[in-house]
Amino acid sequence: MANALLRRHMAKDLSFSQLAWGAWRLRNSTDIKNADDILALIRACLDAGITTFDHADIYGGYGCEAYFGEALAKAPELRHQMEIITKCDISLVNTARPDHRINHYNTTKPHILQSVENSLASLGIDHIDLLMIHRPDPLMVADEVAETFSQLRQSGKVGHFGVSNFKPSQFNLLQSRLDAPLITNQVECSVLELAPIFNGTFDQMQQHRIHPMIWSPLGGARLFTDTDDVCANRLRPVLEHMRDKYDLPGIAEVAIAWLLHLPSQVIPVLGTMKAHRIADATKSCNVTFERQDWFEILVAAQGHPVP
């Protein structure tokens, strides 16, 4: 039976697990050798209470969705236990896209519609729970995107829409043209990347009761591997102290728990391909930090006391 993680209510008919799992590194992992390994990882997530799976068309050189879809085809009944997210608009130079001669963004209607068809086919599903615009496109015509979203919703191919890496002004622009709310903005945030906490991104999310999603919640493993990183070195002993104080498996769980205390009620996206780390990560959800402990981590992250 799955663990009972908190649910984040994203819309009237959609909720996500408190933690999500991300496929970004799926094809680059030495822990994943075939579809059976992916299926085992999916089951480990579901057993841990993680039901939200985060994809993008470009992950794995445009290959991760199909890799995941191959695994899901072995147990299609699991589709009804999960929420599937994907993203589009980043267009990379890749052998899978021979017409791309330069990396660029594309939020035109034909591109978004084709991206959805590609993702549905690759994943082997008939609808996407959440589609995000992956990065802001300086040539985005908000009315065209709104028209495209409406067509996709009416077709039943996409349930809800969001964005990723958008600034508040960019979020507001797109939202102003839509007839339904954007339900999230997925941004980078960690104890090593504090920008959304202070640049208005999370303020906007809390204002509109929107749950932001967080990619790279551990700072791309800099906390564990980069001994020349001044900030990581400053943070590490503080996180180790909190690990012991709150009886957590490691400093990764401390870093995730710290994010979960943000009042916008974020959803960190885990990148691990190891089942035991997925189980460990859920222990972050049971921590109630003392306020001064939370600020002790913030001070270590910033390298100076609060004003």
DODO-27471 format. One record per residue (C-alpha): x, y, z; residue in three letters; residue number from 1. Coordinates in steps of 0.05 Angstrom, whole numbers, plus 5000, padded with zeros to 4 digits. Layout:
residues N
X,Y,Z,ala,NUM $
...
***
This chain:
residues 307
5000,5000,5000,met,1 $
5025,5069,4982,ala,2 $
5048,5116,5037,asn,3 $
5002,5174,5053,ala,4 $
5040,5236,5030,leu,5 $
5002,5301,5031,leu,6 $
4966,5319,4967,arg,7 $
4974,5387,4934,arg,8 $
4907,5408,4904,his,9 $
4925,5438,4836,met,10 $
4855,5446,4808,ala,11 $
4785,5424,4824,lys,12 $
4796,5357,4789,asp,13 $
4871,5348,4798,leu,14 $
4919,5338,4856,ser,15 $
4993,5321,4858,phe,16 $
5035,5284,4909,ser,17 $
5076,5327,4956,gln,18 $
5138,5303,4920,leu,19 $
5143,5288,4846,ala,20 $
5192,5245,4807,trp,21 $
5228,5272,4746,gly,22 $
5253,5236,4684,ala,23 $
5307,5286,4665,trp,24 $
5365,5238,4675,arg,25 $
5329,5173,4659,leu,26 $
5370,5155,4598,arg,27 $
5436,5175,4630,asn,28 $
5430,5132,4693,ser,29 $
5473,5071,4704,thr,30 $
5419,5046,4751,asp,31 $
5369,5040,4694,ile,32 $
5386,4989,4641,lys,33 $
5318,4971,4611,asn,34 $
5243,4980,4615,ala,35 $
5237,4931,4672,asp,36 $
5283,4975,4714,asp,37 $
5240,5035,4698,ile,38 $
5177,4997,4717,leu,39 $
5209,4978,4783,ala,40 $
5225,5051,4795,leu,41 $
5153,5071,4778,ile,42 $
5128,5021,4829,arg,43 $
5177,5046,4881,ala,44 $
5150,5116,4871,cys,45 $
5078,5094,4877,leu,46 $
5094,5052,4938,asp,47 $
5125,5114,4970,ala,48 $
5063,5155,4955,gly,49 $
5095,5193,4897,ile,50 $
5043,5193,4841,thr,51 $
5065,5253,4800,thr,52 $
5114,5240,4743,phe,53 $
5149,5298,4709,asp,54 $
5173,5294,4636,his,55 $
5193,5339,4579,ala,56 $
5197,5323,4505,asp,57 $
5271,5340,4502,ile,58 $
5294,5297,4561,tyr,59 $
5344,5244,4541,gly,60 $
5353,5273,4471,gly,61 $
5279,5267,4458,tyr,62 $
5281,5195,4483,gly,63 $
5259,5192,4556,cys,64 $
5184,5194,4543,glu,65 $
5188,5133,4497,ala,66 $
5232,5097,4548,tyr,67 $
5182,5110,4603,phe,68 $
5125,5092,4557,gly,69 $
5157,5025,4542,glu,70 $
5156,5010,4616,ala,71 $
5085,5035,4627,leu,72 $
5062,4990,4570,ala,73 $
5082,4930,4613,lys,74 $
5033,4952,4668,ala,75 $
4982,4999,4636,pro,76 $
4937,4994,4697,glu,77 $
4987,5038,4734,leu,78 $
4968,5098,4690,arg,79 $
4906,5108,4732,his,80 $
4948,5115,4795,gln,81 $
4992,5171,4769,met,82 $
4992,5242,4742,glu,83 $
5035,5253,4681,ile,84 $
5066,5320,4665,ile,85 $
5105,5339,4604,thr,86 $
5133,5403,4573,lys,87 $
5147,5432,4505,cys,88 $
5175,5492,4467,asp,89 $
5250,5481,4477,ile,90 $
5276,5460,4409,ser,91 $
5345,5428,4409,leu,92 $
5394,5411,4355,val,93 $
5389,5335,4356,asn,94 $
5388,5277,4307,thr,95 $
5316,5265,4328,ala,96 $
5299,5334,4301,arg,97 $
5340,5341,4237,pro,98 $
5305,5407,4218,asp,99 $
5334,5442,4279,his,100 $
5399,5480,4262,arg,101 $
5402,5521,4326,ile,102 $
5374,5513,4396,asn,103 $
5313,5557,4402,his,104 $
5243,5563,4433,tyr,105 $
5178,5552,4396,asn,106 $
5109,5568,4424,thr,107 $
5073,5570,4358,thr,108 $
5008,5532,4352,lys,109 $
5034,5480,4302,pro,110 $
5094,5465,4346,his,111 $
5054,5457,4410,ile,112 $
5002,5413,4377,leu,113 $
5054,5368,4345,gln,114 $
5093,5364,4411,ser,115 $
5031,5339,4446,val,116 $
5019,5286,4393,glu,117 $
5091,5264,4398,asn,118 $
5088,5260,4474,ser,119 $
5023,5221,4475,leu,120 $
5051,5171,4425,ala,121 $
5117,5164,4461,ser,122 $
5086,5156,4530,leu,123 $
5032,5110,4503,gly,124 $
4976,5148,4537,ile,125 $
4913,5183,4513,asp,126 $
4917,5246,4554,his,127 $
4968,5290,4591,ile,128 $
4948,5314,4659,asp,129 $
4991,5377,4656,leu,130 $
5027,5409,4597,leu,131 $
5078,5464,4611,met,132 $
5112,5514,4568,ile,133 $
5184,5495,4585,his,134 $
5218,5562,4580,arg,135 $
5196,5633,4563,pro,136 $
5197,5646,4489,asp,137 $
5212,5719,4471,pro,138 $
5170,5709,4408,leu,139 $
5110,5680,4445,met,140 $
5044,5707,4421,val,141 $
5001,5698,4483,ala,142 $
4936,5697,4443,asp,143 $
4961,5641,4399,glu,144 $
4983,5600,4459,val,145 $
4915,5612,4491,ala,146 $
4879,5588,4428,glu,147 $
4924,5526,4426,thr,148 $
4911,5510,4499,phe,149 $
4836,5516,4489,ser,150 $
4838,5469,4430,gln,151 $
4879,5418,4469,leu,152 $
4833,5421,4529,arg,153 $
4770,5413,4486,gln,154 $
4801,5354,4451,ser,155 $
4812,5319,4518,gly,156 $
4886,5310,4502,lys,157 $
4910,5357,4558,val,158 $
4875,5369,4624,gly,159 $
4912,5429,4651,his,160 $
4967,5478,4634,phe,161 $
5026,5510,4668,gly,162 $
5094,5541,4655,val,163 $
5166,5530,4675,ser,164 $
5221,5581,4688,asn,165 $
5174,5640,4678,phe,166 $
5183,5706,4713,lys,167 $
5121,5736,4746,pro,168 $
5111,5786,4689,ser,169 $
5114,5729,4637,gln,170 $
5066,5687,4678,phe,171 $
5018,5746,4683,asn,172 $
5021,5759,4608,leu,173 $
5002,5688,4589,leu,174 $
4950,5683,4644,gln,175 $
4916,5747,4620,ser,176 $
4897,5712,4555,arg,177 $
4873,5646,4583,leu,178 $
4803,5625,4601,asp,179 $
4829,5576,4654,ala,180 $
4883,5586,4706,pro,181 $
4955,5564,4697,leu,182 $
4963,5515,4754,ile,183 $
5038,5518,4767,thr,184 $
5105,5549,4751,asn,185 $
5163,5500,4756,gln,186 $
5227,5536,4773,val,187 $
5296,5520,4800,glu,188 $
5303,5528,4875,cys,189 $
5346,5497,4929,ser,190 $
5388,5517,4988,val,191 $
5439,5534,4934,leu,192 $
5390,5573,4890,glu,193 $
5346,5621,4929,leu,194 $
5324,5668,4874,ala,195 $
5249,5649,4871,pro,196 $
5242,5661,4945,ile,197 $
5263,5734,4938,phe,198 $
5248,5755,4866,asn,199 $
5172,5752,4871,gly,200 $
5161,5684,4839,thr,201 $
5138,5648,4902,phe,202 $
5102,5710,4927,asp,203 $
5060,5709,4864,gln,204 $
5046,5635,4873,met,205 $
5023,5644,4944,gln,206 $
4981,5705,4925,gln,207 $
4942,5663,4875,his,208 $
4943,5599,4917,arg,209 $
4984,5563,4865,ile,210 $
5033,5508,4883,his,211 $
5100,5519,4848,pro,212 $
5141,5459,4828,met,213 $
5216,5458,4839,ile,214 $
5268,5427,4794,trp,215 $
5339,5412,4819,ser,216 $
5318,5416,4893,pro,217 $
5386,5390,4914,leu,218 $
5425,5439,4871,gly,219 $
5446,5387,4820,gly,220 $
5482,5347,4874,ala,221 $
5531,5404,4888,arg,222 $
5518,5392,4962,leu,223 $
5550,5324,4957,phe,224 $
5603,5328,4903,thr,225 $
5633,5397,4893,asp,226 $
5686,5408,4947,thr,227 $
5706,5475,4915,asp,228 $
5637,5504,4923,asp,229 $
5641,5556,4978,val,230 $
5566,5558,4990,cys,231 $
5559,5482,4992,ala,232 $
5618,5477,5040,asn,233 $
5587,5530,5085,arg,234 $
5519,5494,5084,leu,235 $
5543,5423,5094,arg,236 $
5558,5424,5169,pro,237 $
5493,5461,5183,val,238 $
5453,5409,5144,leu,239 $
5491,5353,5179,glu,240 $
5472,5382,5246,his,241 $
5399,5386,5225,met,242 $
5402,5315,5198,arg,243 $
5421,5290,5267,asp,244 $
5373,5336,5304,lys,245 $
5313,5315,5263,tyr,246 $
5334,5242,5254,asp,247 $
5336,5243,5178,leu,248 $
5374,5195,5133,pro,249 $
5418,5248,5102,gly,250 $
5429,5321,5085,ile,251 $
5388,5312,5021,ala,252 $
5326,5301,5064,glu,253 $
5342,5363,5105,val,254 $
5348,5405,5041,ala,255 $
5282,5379,5015,ile,256 $
5247,5389,5082,ala,257 $
5273,5461,5083,trp,258 $
5238,5474,5016,leu,259 $
5174,5441,5039,leu,260 $
5169,5494,5094,his,261 $
5160,5550,5043,leu,262 $
5090,5578,5051,pro,263 $
5073,5570,4977,ser,264 $
5073,5495,4990,gln,265 $
5122,5475,4936,val,266 $
5128,5408,4901,ile,267 $
5201,5386,4895,pro,268 $
5217,5342,4835,val,269 $
5264,5286,4853,leu,270 $
5316,5264,4803,gly,271 $
5341,5201,4836,thr,272 $
5339,5134,4800,met,273 $
5348,5094,4864,lys,274 $
5288,5064,4899,ala,275 $
5318,5071,4969,his,276 $
5330,5145,4958,arg,277 $
5258,5154,4937,ile,278 $
5236,5122,5002,ala,279 $
5285,5165,5042,asp,280 $
5261,5229,5009,ala,281 $
5190,5218,5034,thr,282 $
5217,5225,5105,lys,283 $
5228,5299,5089,ser,284 $
5153,5307,5090,cys,285 $
5148,5291,5164,asn,286 $
5195,5345,5190,val,287 $
5170,5406,5227,thr,288 $
5229,5453,5232,phe,289 $
5236,5501,5289,glu,290 $
5234,5570,5258,arg,291 $
5304,5588,5280,gln,292 $
5331,5523,5251,asp,293 $
5300,5541,5184,trp,294 $
5333,5610,5187,phe,295 $
5399,5580,5207,glu,296 $
5399,5542,5141,ile,297 $
5379,5606,5104,leu,298 $
5436,5645,5136,val,299 $
5486,5591,5117,ala,300 $
5458,5591,5046,ala,301 $
5464,5666,5039,gln,302 $
5530,5673,5075,gly,303 $
5507,5731,5118,his,304 $
5456,5744,5174,pro,305 $
5387,5769,5156,val,306 $
5382,5846,5157,pro,307 $
***
